[in-house]
Amino acid sequence: MPIELKSVTHTYSEGSAFQATAIRNVSLTIEDGEFIAVVGHTGSGKSTLVQHLNGLLKPTGGQILIDGEDLNAPGADRRRIRQKVGLVFQYPEYQLFEETVAKDIAFGPKNLGLSEDEIDARVRRAMAHVHLDYDKYAQRSPFELSGGQMRRVAIAGVLAMEPKVLILDEPTAGLDPRGRDRILGMVQELHARGGTTVIMVSHSMDDVARLATRLVVMSKGELVATGTPREIFRQVDMMESIGLGVPEAARLCALLRQRGVKLPDDLYTPEELRDSLLALWKEAHPC
Amino acid sequence: MLKNITMGQYYPVDSLVHRLDPRIKILLTIAFIVAVFMVHSLVGYAIMLGFVYLTSRLARVPFKMLMRGLKPLRFILVLTFLLNLFFSGSGEPVFQLWFITVTAQGLSQAVHYSLRLMFLVVGTSLLTLTTSPIMLSDGIELLLSPLKRFHFPAHELGMMMSIALRFIPTLLEETDKIQKAQMARGADFESGNLMQRAKAMVPLLVPLFVSAFRRAGDLAMAMEARCYHGGENRTRLRVLKIQRNDLLACATMAGLILLIVAEGLLL
């Protein structure tokens, strides 16, 4: 189910004093099975961009094609699209409302009009995906869980729709390192095993470096670059000029290269850097 | 969809009306409300409309935006009109069908009440559109401060108002976000009968209340951390002073009221 954006523009409150263009002329094609990370500074239009992908926002210019169908054509079934393209908002735990975790997760499937058995099966599967024990948590109130657990419940609520494309808007914001690793591990698993297309909005270049197959770099509402992490992170200057930076390892690599260390210019994970440095050291000290 | 709510929203441009002293603007709004109640003919309403239009031009607020403030009230407006039309007034019926009776008095009352309601909303929207929330609550606090002598909590009231006003846009934004999040989970807020629609609000209202309480707690803590202890001995960043334009505005309002009175006596 490829998603194609054709010069999409979105202007908020057009024609009033509050007018602001959030994204301008963005063209992008997302293929099945990709893991895309949308990166950009605060206010670069990342969130606006992803809200277009399931029809929550209508572009003020341009087109969005899902499976070749115009999402905003009159008569397009946006509710069906929203089932296929799941969107997890920033701080999704603030949207929980039901008395029990199970009921909250069942909200989405219920809106799809599924049978009780199917709903129950989906709730169990979704909870397993986010590593929450059904017997332990299903009947508890979501409001008495910890922040990280609440977020997992909220993500499970979207997963229970069993979308083909999963969009996550800063899923790790405000979590401690352990909570962050949990969520990222979960997302990676969904992508690797479930074959779900994942689109993740993120601030953290280090998270992105480990997970994404492709980066989409946004700056001031425009798409400035797209490519594999390797292609993007070698452009240290470009990334720093738009206030983003690169993973720590890529930065260290760039600094070492400036000092004349003969490293390749496209290293961006700590492991790669370590291996290259060790290889260099061994070359210099043959024993 | 929530962006259409104009009531209580500030329109940030610079204009003569925006720069008026908030105290004067509040008093003038009250005077305007009084004037609305003094109008007894359609000519009077036309004069009021002209005044509102000119003020909105002067304030550089689009007239359309001002009128959009009436949209959320359309239900109340229609209800007011119909109730007065059918159930008030006595005398000769002008129109009769089965159990429905419309009298001339009822008709004029219906027109009056709904026009009054519209002007009340538009007049107060003019105040809030041209006065930033901070200025507004400053103005109210200062206007009420003479009552402090009778242990009236003017400062506390002003503070409560500015906090409430401050959170309107935040809560609207939050509502928009939660609504979208639930729509992403297949929620439907736009179709179904009244009962179904009311039920569809639960997934919206529960998170909204939870977050409102959380925000209130956070704000209280932030205020205490900065040693807030009421208004005693507090000085102000902006000291308000009555200027020439304020007096001019007062004179204009006096002129409007005179015009309305004269129109009532002559016509």
Interface residues (C-beta under 8 A of the other chain):
Chain A: S13 S16 A17 Q51 N54 L56 R79 R82 Q83 G86 L87 F89 P92 Y94 Q95 L96 F97 F107 G108 N111 L112 F143 G157 V158 M161
Chain B: K3 Y11 P12 V13 P62 M65 E174 K177 I178 K180 A181 Q182 M183 A184 R185 G186 A187 D188 V202 P203 V206 P207 V210 S211
